Structures are given as C-alpha cells and as structure tokens.
Amino acid sequence: MPLHVDASGILQPLGLKWLRDNRFEIIPATRKYTEEIPGRDGAIRFGADLRTRPLTATVGMEVSEDVTSADYRAKVFDFIAAQLNPLNGEQALTFYDEPEKVYMVELAEAVDIPREPGYIEFDLAFEMFNPDKNGALQKTLVGSGTATNAGTKAAPFTLTIQGPVTDPSVTVAGYTMSYTGTIETASALIIDTEKLTATLEGANALPNYNGVFPKLHPGDNVVTAAAAGTTTLNWYDRWL
C-alpha cells in the first residue's frame, strides 16, 4: 500500500507523526571502481555508480494506557508491522511538499517501538534500492514535439509505434531509433529504453531494431515521429 506524508505531517495510512528525515541529502554514496598500479602514483579510475539510498525518519505517536492489551497491540503495533512488512516489496512514499516525486522504499531495519503509554518516538529506516526519485505522474507525447524531463537526471522512456508503417525511424534527443520491417495497422512496436527491449506484438523484435536506447536529458528533448503510423513516448521525470 502506498505511503504518504500529508500536509499535517502524518504518515498515512499509519497515523504516525512524521517528525524529521534525511531525504534532502543531495547525493547517495557512490561505489568507485579503481585499480592501483605498482610504481605509479594514485590509481586508474574505471567509473562509479550510486549505492542504495538510505532514508531514515523519526516518527511519533500517542500510545494508549491499553498498551499491554492484546487487542491494542493488534490494532496498532501489528497494523504498523503489516503495512511496513519488507516481504511485501518496495512501497511508494510521497510527500505533500514534493508532490511531483515518488520515493520507492523498503523497510531496511527492525523497528523498535517503545511499549509504554504516552507520547513516544521511534525511527523508521528505509532503503531505496533504486536511488533515483521518479515523477509521480507519467508524461506522454504523441507525434513530433518536445519531451520535457523536469528532473535532474536522464530519464528512460517507452516508445510505441503503432502501424501501419514500414521501416519506421524516430529521432529522440538527437538519437535515431529505427526498425526494419512492416508494422501492420493493428500492431505496435514497443521499445523500452530502461529495460533495453524491443517487442512487436509481444515477440522479441531486437533482431530488426538498430539497438539504440537513448534517455531524455533534463530539460527539453526534441522528438521527430515516424513518417507514418502513430508515435507515442511515455516517461516519468527522474531526479538524483
């Protein structure tokens, strides 16, 4: 179930007061690939990538005098455990003050909730296995035009070419994506630049595709549609 911190600072649907977090850390930790050569100063750098992004929050709640009763635990503590169960996989976490972004999180550590009545605070340690933040809404461009990535990082997209068209070619941000063959009226070629796949009616179309998988740079990207049929781009903005 999606999680959302509303304008009152309440983590829904758990009813916890969201007090503070570290989501404004600019860049997650990096993993660098280097090699040292004996007799030579320094090291040769072979690139780097981003590690998972931790997202830690402190939350608070009022605990009833019935904290020791099984009924209260089932309604409160067991409900929280069920909602945050990491075996359920990643959950979408959104914030009222960043409505355009989605954080895909999973609980990373055990949650130690104090078992005494009154107001209590405890930490929730989430982890983002994909350190990027995606747009909350999918964007669509039909035909030629400008595809705008409002984020700060290159965003993959899905290109759909609906027939009828023969040997279609589409240019996105200066990259030409071309397919050799005929796409019938009721058929569609779908190219996913994140998964690096090309399918035609569910079948692998990579043998007839030129293997170009560009991404949308931050800002405006010029798109030139295929000469026939219908060309559609779908994407989510992406932030570091």
Beta strands, then each sheet from edge to edge (+ up, - down):
strand 1: 3-5
strand 2: 10-12
strand 3: 16-21
strand 4: 30-35
strand 5: 44-50
strand 6: 53-63
strand 7: 91-95
strand 8: 98-107
strand 9: 118-128
strand 10: 133-135
strand 11: 139-142
strand 12: 145-149
strand 13: 157-162
strand 14: 165-166
strand 15: 169-172
strand 16: 175-178
strand 17: 182-183
strand 18: 188-192
strand 19: 197-200
strand 20: 203-204
strand 21: 219-224
strand 22: 230-235
strand 23: 238-239
sheet 1: 23+ 10- 8+ 7- 1- 2+ 3- 6+ 9-
sheet 2: 4+ 5-
sheet 3: 11+ 22- 13+ 18- 19+ 20-
sheet 4: 12+ 21- 15+ 16-
sheet 5: 14+ 17-
end
